[in-house]
Amino acid sequence: MNPMQHPCEIIYSLSSKPVYGKTEGICRITGKVSIGTPFNDWVRDTFTDHASLKPGTIISNEALFCFDESSEEIMRKTGRDKKQRFRTYSHVVNNGEWLCLTKSDKERIGSLLPTAQIVCLTDSGQKHLLFKHKLGMWQLDDIHIEPDVELFTHIHGTMMQLIDLGFSQEEIKTGRYIQNRIVKSGLSVWRELEGIIFKHRGSRMFTFASWLMHSPSQK
């Protein structure tokens, strides 16, 4: 993967490369000379990410693909029966494969982290995120996290042990545990596990790892 590429260019290169426009110029998303649609013809008053824009005159086909609100390609990739919004999905590129994933795929996402080239995860599915992605980082909404597979595994694995003991994700995230669950799990066991994650609570990696918690039924 070329580190000089923009994330939108990488995703577009792994797609069927649809053409939305044929106007040449500099893309306000990628900052590259490309082909697309005049930016002012595309942008709406509801667009609020002006601070993330680059100087230019167009929005390129590469960028337009990653803003698509009616994507046939994602419909086909996900097996849906209607066109899909790009922003609805978490996007992962792993070994040259572009994956469109949802919250039901959290265990799979976690397994891909050691080898994934792009990890851009969405919680609400309401924001356009990929155009702000930083290559070499993990992203959850507007948070960028320095990849550290060992630390992630340490924190997330401990969280999943607490899940297996019957604690809720909310308890683990907040540190506010229901006392009878502590008694049921065993005070010493709970204290050891909570002691591991306590020092990380509030950090970006903790937030990232806690988002990727999944219930035992998803194993």
Stockholm file with secondary structure:
# STOCKHOLM 1.0

chainA/1-219         MNPMQHPCEIIYSLSSKPVYGKTEGICRITGKVSIGTPFNDWVRDTFTDHASLKPGTIISNEALFCFDESSEEIMRKTGRDKKQRFRTYSHVVNNGEWLCLTKSDKERIGSLLPTAQIVCLTDSGQKHLLFKHKLGMWQLDDIHIEPDVELFTHIHGTMMQLIDLGFSQEEIKTGRYIQNRIVKSGLSVWRELEGIIFKHRGSRMFTFASWLMHSPSQK
#=GR chainA/1-219 SS CCTTSCHHHHHHHTSCCCCCCCEEEEBTTTCSEEEEEEHHHHCCTTCCCGGGCCSCSEEEHHHHHTTCSSBHHHHHHHTCSSCBCGGGSEEEEETTEEEEECGGGHHHHHHHTTTEEEEEECSSSCSCCGGGCCTTSEEETTEEECCCHHHHHHHHHHHHHHHHTTCCHHHHHHCCCCHHHHHHHCHHHHHHHHHHHHTTTTSHHHHHHHHTCCCGGGC
#=GC SS_cons         CCTTSCHHHHHHHTSCCCCCCCEEEEBTTTCSEEEEEEHHHHCCTTCCCGGGCCSCSEEEHHHHHTTCSSBHHHHHHHTCSSCBCGGGSEEEEETTEEEEECGGGHHHHHHHTTTEEEEEECSSSCSCCGGGCCTTSEEETTEEECCCHHHHHHHHHHHHHHHHTTCCHHHHHHCCCCHHHHHHHCHHHHHHHHHHHHTTTTSHHHHHHHHTCCCGGGC
//
